Amino acid sequence: MNPTVGVLALQGGVAEHASLLEGLGARVVLVKRPEQLEGLDALVLPGGESTTIDRLTRIFGLRQPLIEAISAGLPTLGTCAGLILLARQVEDPAAGQQTLGLLDVTVRRNAFGSQVDSAETQLAWGASGADGAGQLTDAGGQVPVKAAFIRAPIVTQLGQNVTVLARHAGQVVGVQQGHLLGISFHPELTGDTTVHRALLDLI
Ligand code: GLN
């Protein structure tokens, strides 16, 4: 049966995730209200502006329902601002910025510089990314992913149960902790389906 995947639709790159997921055969629900979290098989927290998305989750009464649904095991992919939202800690939060605190990592916002430093590149994606410098190698389990970086965060500290799945310029930009995937980059902008298929595989 085709999975039902929610995309948090408060701000940011919602449409690109939705069309990529539909291309993979998913039924997409644009989540703006708590009751839309019911019946989902997976969830995407898109990129955008993490401070805005954080504020809107509280205004729309979604913060606690998101924490409950994701803690209960809903497979969830956070991209860029969505990774920041999932993280346990932000090194350099804006005043009053909160996160859902579910993925056991510390992130640093805008870590590759400003908007003009945005880049498109090819990464090695897979568990052995833990050892490499982000270069594609013959090491088992790694596949190439075309990634766009836009004012991207990096992961600066990893909890015990967190696996590194991708690096860029020596920095950790993709992680997994059980049913949670967090990436700094935007595969939905390059049309690369690898990471979204990894999310659907967690269902
Ligand atoms: N820099 C943004 C933030 O802090 C994230 C950028 C993005 O999602 N592309 O939220």
py3Dmol code that shows the C-alpha trace and the ligand (Angstrom):
import py3Dmol

protein = """\
ATOM      1  CA  MET A   1       0.000   0.000   0.000  1.00  0.00           C
ATOM      2  CA  ASN A   2       1.226   3.503  -0.714  1.00  0.00           C
ATOM      3  CA  PRO A   3       2.471   5.312   2.393  1.00  0.00           C
ATOM      4  CA  THR A   4       0.922   8.526   3.691  1.00  0.00           C
ATOM      5  CA  VAL A   5       3.630  11.106   4.383  1.00  0.00           C
ATOM      6  CA  GLY A   6       3.091  14.435   6.110  1.00  0.00           C
ATOM      7  CA  VAL A   7       5.082  17.530   5.201  1.00  0.00           C
ATOM      8  CA  LEU A   8       5.049  20.220   7.891  1.00  0.00           C
ATOM      9  CA  ALA A   9       3.617  23.109   5.886  1.00  0.00           C
ATOM     10  CA  LEU A  10       4.031  26.215   8.049  1.00  0.00           C
ATOM     11  CA  GLN A  11       6.909  27.852   6.123  1.00  0.00           C
ATOM     12  CA  GLY A  12       9.762  26.914   3.800  1.00  0.00           C
ATOM     13  CA  GLY A  13      10.349  24.448   0.979  1.00  0.00           C
ATOM     14  CA  VAL A  14       7.114  22.476   1.302  1.00  0.00           C
ATOM     15  CA  ALA A  15       6.058  21.999  -2.341  1.00  0.00           C
ATOM     16  CA  GLU A  16       9.377  20.492  -3.472  1.00  0.00           C
ATOM     17  CA  HIS A  17       9.202  17.769  -0.798  1.00  0.00           C
ATOM     18  CA  ALA A  18       5.572  17.086  -1.631  1.00  0.00           C
ATOM     19  CA  SER A  19       6.204  16.589  -5.343  1.00  0.00           C
ATOM     20  CA  LEU A  20       9.292  14.459  -4.757  1.00  0.00           C
ATOM     21  CA  LEU A  21       7.353  12.231  -2.319  1.00  0.00           C
ATOM     22  CA  GLU A  22       4.413  11.960  -4.723  1.00  0.00           C
ATOM     23  CA  GLY A  23       6.882  10.904  -7.408  1.00  0.00           C
ATOM     24  CA  LEU A  24       7.868   8.043  -5.077  1.00  0.00           C
ATOM     25  CA  GLY A  25       4.226   6.964  -4.818  1.00  0.00           C
ATOM     26  CA  ALA A  26       3.401   8.513  -1.438  1.00  0.00           C
ATOM     27  CA  ARG A  27       0.136  10.214  -0.567  1.00  0.00           C
ATOM     28  CA  VAL A  28       1.140  13.604   0.857  1.00  0.00           C
ATOM     29  CA  VAL A  29      -0.622  15.488   3.657  1.00  0.00           C
ATOM     30  CA  LEU A  30       0.372  19.135   4.145  1.00  0.00           C
ATOM     31  CA  VAL A  31       0.411  19.394   7.939  1.00  0.00           C
ATOM     32  CA  LYS A  32      -0.840  22.694   9.351  1.00  0.00           C
ATOM     33  CA  ARG A  33      -3.033  21.420  12.190  1.00  0.00           C
ATOM     34  CA  PRO A  34      -2.407  18.834  14.942  1.00  0.00           C
ATOM     35  CA  GLU A  35      -5.138  16.452  13.740  1.00  0.00           C
ATOM     36  CA  GLN A  36      -3.338  16.139  10.388  1.00  0.00           C
ATOM     37  CA  LEU A  37      -0.581  14.204  12.193  1.00  0.00           C
ATOM     38  CA  GLU A  38      -2.986  11.311  12.711  1.00  0.00           C
ATOM     39  CA  GLY A  39      -2.624   8.351  10.373  1.00  0.00           C
ATOM     40  CA  LEU A  40       0.757   9.384   8.967  1.00  0.00           C
ATOM     41  CA  ASP A  41       3.342   6.734   8.080  1.00  0.00           C
ATOM     42  CA  ALA A  42       6.209   9.261   7.946  1.00  0.00           C
ATOM     43  CA  LEU A  43       6.861  12.985   8.290  1.00  0.00           C
ATOM     44  CA  VAL A  44       9.136  15.581   6.659  1.00  0.00           C
ATOM     45  CA  LEU A  45      10.188  18.789   8.423  1.00  0.00           C
ATOM     46  CA  PRO A  46      11.305  21.002   5.524  1.00  0.00           C
ATOM     47  CA  GLY A  47      13.974  23.672   5.247  1.00  0.00           C
ATOM     48  CA  GLY A  48      13.152  27.325   5.574  1.00  0.00           C
ATOM     49  CA  GLU A  49      13.869  29.502   8.568  1.00  0.00           C
ATOM     50  CA  SER A  50      14.096  27.496  11.792  1.00  0.00           C
ATOM     51  CA  THR A  51      13.198  30.464  14.017  1.00  0.00           C
ATOM     52  CA  THR A  52      10.019  31.120  11.993  1.00  0.00           C
ATOM     53  CA  ILE A  53       9.013  27.455  11.848  1.00  0.00           C
ATOM     54  CA  ASP A  54       9.625  27.143  15.604  1.00  0.00           C
ATOM     55  CA  ARG A  55       7.442  30.186  16.298  1.00  0.00           C
ATOM     56  CA  LEU A  56       4.671  28.952  13.994  1.00  0.00           C
ATOM     57  CA  THR A  57       4.598  25.458  15.553  1.00  0.00           C
ATOM     58  CA  ARG A  58       3.818  27.152  18.851  1.00  0.00           C
ATOM     59  CA  ILE A  59       1.258  29.591  17.395  1.00  0.00           C
ATOM     60  CA  PHE A  60      -0.548  26.757  15.563  1.00  0.00           C
ATOM     61  CA  GLY A  61      -0.500  24.440  18.604  1.00  0.00           C
ATOM     62  CA  LEU A  62       1.682  21.931  16.774  1.00  0.00           C
ATOM     63  CA  ARG A  63       4.742  21.877  19.006  1.00  0.00           C
ATOM     64  CA  GLN A  64       3.523  19.340  21.589  1.00  0.00           C
ATOM     65  CA  PRO A  65       1.629  17.147  19.074  1.00  0.00           C
ATOM     66  CA  LEU A  66       4.788  16.998  16.918  1.00  0.00           C
ATOM     67  CA  ILE A  67       6.906  16.004  19.933  1.00  0.00           C
ATOM     68  CA  GLU A  68       4.386  13.300  20.860  1.00  0.00           C
ATOM     69  CA  ALA A  69       3.970  11.873  17.344  1.00  0.00           C
ATOM     70  CA  ILE A  70       7.695  11.791  16.592  1.00  0.00           C
ATOM     71  CA  SER A  71       8.593  10.420  20.062  1.00  0.00           C
ATOM     72  CA  ALA A  72       6.032   7.665  19.507  1.00  0.00           C
ATOM     73  CA  GLY A  73       8.143   6.424  16.574  1.00  0.00           C
ATOM     74  CA  LEU A  74       6.868   8.273  13.492  1.00  0.00           C
ATOM     75  CA  PRO A  75       9.716   8.035  10.925  1.00  0.00           C
ATOM     76  CA  THR A  76      10.804  11.650  10.435  1.00  0.00           C
ATOM     77  CA  LEU A  77      13.197  13.443   8.086  1.00  0.00           C
ATOM     78  CA  GLY A  78      14.357  16.949   9.014  1.00  0.00           C
ATOM     79  CA  THR A  79      16.103  18.927   6.259  1.00  0.00           C
ATOM     80  CA  CYS A  80      18.145  22.036   7.043  1.00  0.00           C
ATOM     81  CA  ALA A  81      15.831  24.160   9.233  1.00  0.00           C
ATOM     82  CA  GLY A  82      13.974  20.879   9.872  1.00  0.00           C
ATOM     83  CA  LEU A  83      17.212  19.339  11.181  1.00  0.00           C
ATOM     84  CA  ILE A  84      17.630  22.338  13.491  1.00  0.00           C
ATOM     85  CA  LEU A  85      14.049  21.863  14.697  1.00  0.00           C
ATOM     86  CA  LEU A  86      14.672  18.185  15.470  1.00  0.00           C
ATOM     87  CA  ALA A  87      17.984  18.756  17.275  1.00  0.00           C
ATOM     88  CA  ARG A  88      18.435  18.501  21.026  1.00  0.00           C
ATOM     89  CA  GLN A  89      20.567  21.650  21.077  1.00  0.00           C
ATOM     90  CA  VAL A  90      21.433  24.684  18.920  1.00  0.00           C
ATOM     91  CA  GLU A  91      24.875  26.229  19.515  1.00  0.00           C
ATOM     92  CA  ASP A  92      23.803  29.673  18.354  1.00  0.00           C
ATOM     93  CA  PRO A  93      20.029  29.987  18.736  1.00  0.00           C
ATOM     94  CA  ALA A  94      18.161  33.187  17.983  1.00  0.00           C
ATOM     95  CA  ALA A  95      16.624  34.842  21.054  1.00  0.00           C
ATOM     96  CA  GLY A  96      13.865  32.595  22.369  1.00  0.00           C
ATOM     97  CA  GLN A  97      14.422  29.897  19.725  1.00  0.00           C
ATOM     98  CA  GLN A  98      13.287  26.438  20.808  1.00  0.00           C
ATOM     99  CA  THR A  99      13.690  23.039  19.198  1.00  0.00           C
ATOM    100  CA  LEU A 100      11.694  19.827  19.509  1.00  0.00           C
ATOM    101  CA  GLY A 101      14.776  18.282  21.164  1.00  0.00           C
ATOM    102  CA  LEU A 102      14.295  14.781  19.764  1.00  0.00           C
ATOM    103  CA  LEU A 103      17.475  14.084  17.771  1.00  0.00           C
ATOM    104  CA  ASP A 104      20.484  13.760  20.072  1.00  0.00           C
ATOM    105  CA  VAL A 105      22.787  16.211  18.290  1.00  0.00           C
ATOM    106  CA  THR A 106      24.044  19.772  18.638  1.00  0.00           C
ATOM    107  CA  VAL A 107      23.820  21.901  15.485  1.00  0.00           C
ATOM    108  CA  ARG A 108      25.422  25.177  14.440  1.00  0.00           C
ATOM    109  CA  ARG A 109      23.247  27.366  12.211  1.00  0.00           C
ATOM    110  CA  ASN A 110      24.430  28.983   8.959  1.00  0.00           C
ATOM    111  CA  ALA A 111      27.713  27.165   9.371  1.00  0.00           C
ATOM    112  CA  PHE A 112      28.932  27.373   5.776  1.00  0.00           C
ATOM    113  CA  GLY A 113      28.496  31.153   5.582  1.00  0.00           C
ATOM    114  CA  SER A 114      25.785  33.333   4.139  1.00  0.00           C
ATOM    115  CA  GLN A 115      23.314  32.839   1.285  1.00  0.00           C
ATOM    116  CA  VAL A 116      25.964  33.599  -1.346  1.00  0.00           C
ATOM    117  CA  ASP A 117      27.927  30.583  -0.176  1.00  0.00           C
ATOM    118  CA  SER A 118      25.136  28.244  -1.125  1.00  0.00           C
ATOM    119  CA  ALA A 119      26.385  25.364  -3.225  1.00  0.00           C
ATOM    120  CA  GLU A 120      25.340  22.301  -5.126  1.00  0.00           C
ATOM    121  CA  THR A 121      27.556  19.276  -4.753  1.00  0.00           C
ATOM    122  CA  GLN A 122      27.692  15.493  -4.743  1.00  0.00           C
ATOM    123  CA  LEU A 123      27.965  13.705  -1.408  1.00  0.00           C
ATOM    124  CA  ALA A 124      28.612  10.149  -0.361  1.00  0.00           C
ATOM    125  CA  TRP A 125      25.542   8.918   1.527  1.00  0.00           C
ATOM    126  CA  GLY A 126      25.639   5.899   3.814  1.00  0.00           C
ATOM    127  CA  ALA A 127      26.832   4.599   7.146  1.00  0.00           C
ATOM    128  CA  SER A 128      30.524   4.508   6.214  1.00  0.00           C
ATOM    129  CA  GLY A 129      30.340   8.288   5.723  1.00  0.00           C
ATOM    130  CA  ALA A 130      31.414   8.238   9.369  1.00  0.00           C
ATOM    131  CA  ASP A 131      34.988   7.556   8.325  1.00  0.00           C
ATOM    132  CA  GLY A 132      35.482   9.489   5.135  1.00  0.00           C
ATOM    133  CA  ALA A 133      35.751  13.162   4.342  1.00  0.00           C
ATOM    134  CA  GLY A 134      32.623  13.112   2.246  1.00  0.00           C
ATOM    135  CA  GLN A 135      34.376  11.789  -0.828  1.00  0.00           C
ATOM    136  CA  LEU A 136      32.634   9.021  -2.690  1.00  0.00           C
ATOM    137  CA  THR A 137      34.602   5.811  -2.216  1.00  0.00           C
ATOM    138  CA  ASP A 138      34.104   2.127  -2.876  1.00  0.00           C
ATOM    139  CA  ALA A 139      33.394   1.636   0.830  1.00  0.00           C
ATOM    140  CA  GLY A 140      30.386  -0.550   1.421  1.00  0.00           C
ATOM    141  CA  GLY A 141      26.935   0.966   1.512  1.00  0.00           C
ATOM    142  CA  GLN A 142      27.655   4.441   0.177  1.00  0.00           C
ATOM    143  CA  VAL A 143      25.795   5.961  -2.739  1.00  0.00           C
ATOM    144  CA  PRO A 144      26.145   9.382  -4.360  1.00  0.00           C
ATOM    145  CA  VAL A 145      23.580  12.062  -3.468  1.00  0.00           C
ATOM    146  CA  LYS A 146      23.205  15.356  -5.292  1.00  0.00           C
ATOM    147  CA  ALA A 147      22.783  17.979  -2.591  1.00  0.00           C
ATOM    148  CA  ALA A 148      22.072  21.705  -2.472  1.00  0.00           C
ATOM    149  CA  PHE A 149      23.254  23.699   0.542  1.00  0.00           C
ATOM    150  CA  ILE A 150      21.477  26.947   1.442  1.00  0.00           C
ATOM    151  CA  ARG A 151      22.638  28.698   4.613  1.00  0.00           C
ATOM    152  CA  ALA A 152      23.051  25.194   5.940  1.00  0.00           C
ATOM    153  CA  PRO A 153      23.667  24.083   9.522  1.00  0.00           C
ATOM    154  CA  ILE A 154      26.260  21.467  10.535  1.00  0.00           C
ATOM    155  CA  VAL A 155      26.156  18.875  13.284  1.00  0.00           C
ATOM    156  CA  THR A 156      28.851  19.675  15.830  1.00  0.00           C
ATOM    157  CA  GLN A 157      28.130  17.060  18.499  1.00  0.00           C
ATOM    158  CA  LEU A 158      26.688  13.573  18.204  1.00  0.00           C
ATOM    159  CA  GLY A 159      24.891  11.563  20.844  1.00  0.00           C
ATOM    160  CA  GLN A 160      25.837   7.918  21.396  1.00  0.00           C
ATOM    161  CA  ASN A 161      23.056   6.467  19.269  1.00  0.00           C
ATOM    162  CA  VAL A 162      23.556   8.783  16.302  1.00  0.00           C
ATOM    163  CA  THR A 163      25.147   7.495  13.079  1.00  0.00           C
ATOM    164  CA  VAL A 164      26.825   9.807  10.559  1.00  0.00           C
ATOM    165  CA  LEU A 165      25.462   9.298   7.043  1.00  0.00           C
ATOM    166  CA  ALA A 166      27.058  12.208   5.161  1.00  0.00           C
ATOM    167  CA  ARG A 167      29.812  14.787   5.384  1.00  0.00           C
ATOM    168  CA  HIS A 168      30.551  17.913   3.369  1.00  0.00           C
ATOM    169  CA  ALA A 169      33.831  19.824   3.599  1.00  0.00           C
ATOM    170  CA  GLY A 170      34.743  17.645   6.577  1.00  0.00           C
ATOM    171  CA  GLN A 171      31.572  18.575   8.477  1.00  0.00           C
ATOM    172  CA  VAL A 172      28.745  16.257   9.473  1.00  0.00           C
ATOM    173  CA  VAL A 173      25.703  17.038   7.319  1.00  0.00           C
ATOM    174  CA  GLY A 174      23.637  13.851   7.534  1.00  0.00           C
ATOM    175  CA  VAL A 175      22.736  11.719  10.570  1.00  0.00           C
ATOM    176  CA  GLN A 176      20.380   8.982  11.681  1.00  0.00           C
ATOM    177  CA  GLN A 177      19.128   8.027  15.116  1.00  0.00           C
ATOM    178  CA  GLY A 178      16.698   5.138  14.826  1.00  0.00           C
ATOM    179  CA  HIS A 179      13.570   6.452  13.091  1.00  0.00           C
ATOM    180  CA  LEU A 180      14.988   9.985  12.787  1.00  0.00           C
ATOM    181  CA  LEU A 181      16.955  11.274   9.781  1.00  0.00           C
ATOM    182  CA  GLY A 182      18.502  14.745   9.807  1.00  0.00           C
ATOM    183  CA  ILE A 183      20.275  16.396   6.878  1.00  0.00           C
ATOM    184  CA  SER A 184      21.732  19.880   6.386  1.00  0.00           C
ATOM    185  CA  PHE A 185      21.099  19.911   2.651  1.00  0.00           C
ATOM    186  CA  HIS A 186      18.210  19.955   0.183  1.00  0.00           C
ATOM    187  CA  PRO A 187      17.880  16.861  -2.029  1.00  0.00           C
ATOM    188  CA  GLU A 188      14.349  17.991  -2.913  1.00  0.00           C
ATOM    189  CA  LEU A 189      15.904  20.893  -4.869  1.00  0.00           C
ATOM    190  CA  THR A 190      18.152  18.657  -6.948  1.00  0.00           C
ATOM    191  CA  GLY A 191      15.481  15.978  -7.409  1.00  0.00           C
ATOM    192  CA  ASP A 192      17.661  13.293  -5.796  1.00  0.00           C
ATOM    193  CA  THR A 193      15.339  10.731  -4.190  1.00  0.00           C
ATOM    194  CA  THR A 194      17.931   8.776  -2.152  1.00  0.00           C
ATOM    195  CA  VAL A 195      17.226  10.347   1.245  1.00  0.00           C
ATOM    196  CA  HIS A 196      13.438  10.325   0.823  1.00  0.00           C
ATOM    197  CA  ARG A 197      13.599   6.644  -0.136  1.00  0.00           C
ATOM    198  CA  ALA A 198      15.643   6.074   3.049  1.00  0.00           C
ATOM    199  CA  LEU A 199      12.791   7.728   4.979  1.00  0.00           C
ATOM    200  CA  LEU A 200      10.164   5.524   3.310  1.00  0.00           C
ATOM    201  CA  ASP A 201      12.335   2.475   4.101  1.00  0.00           C
ATOM    202  CA  LEU A 202      11.981   3.314   7.819  1.00  0.00           C
ATOM    203  CA  ILE A 203       8.190   2.797   7.673  1.00  0.00           C
TER     204      ILE A 203
END
"""
ligand_1 = """\
10
LIG
N 19.692 29.035 8.153
C 18.354 28.554 8.262
C 17.900 28.451 9.711
O 18.626 28.724 10.623
C 18.186 27.215 7.603
C 18.331 27.354 6.117
C 17.550 26.351 5.337
O 16.648 25.681 5.842
N 17.828 26.275 4.059
O 16.774 28.103 9.913
"""
view = py3Dmol.view(width=600, height=400)
view.addModel(protein, "pdb")
view.setStyle({"model": 0}, {"cartoon": {"style": "trace"}})
view.addModel(ligand_1, "xyz")
view.setStyle({"model": 1}, {"stick": {}})
view.zoomTo()
view.show()
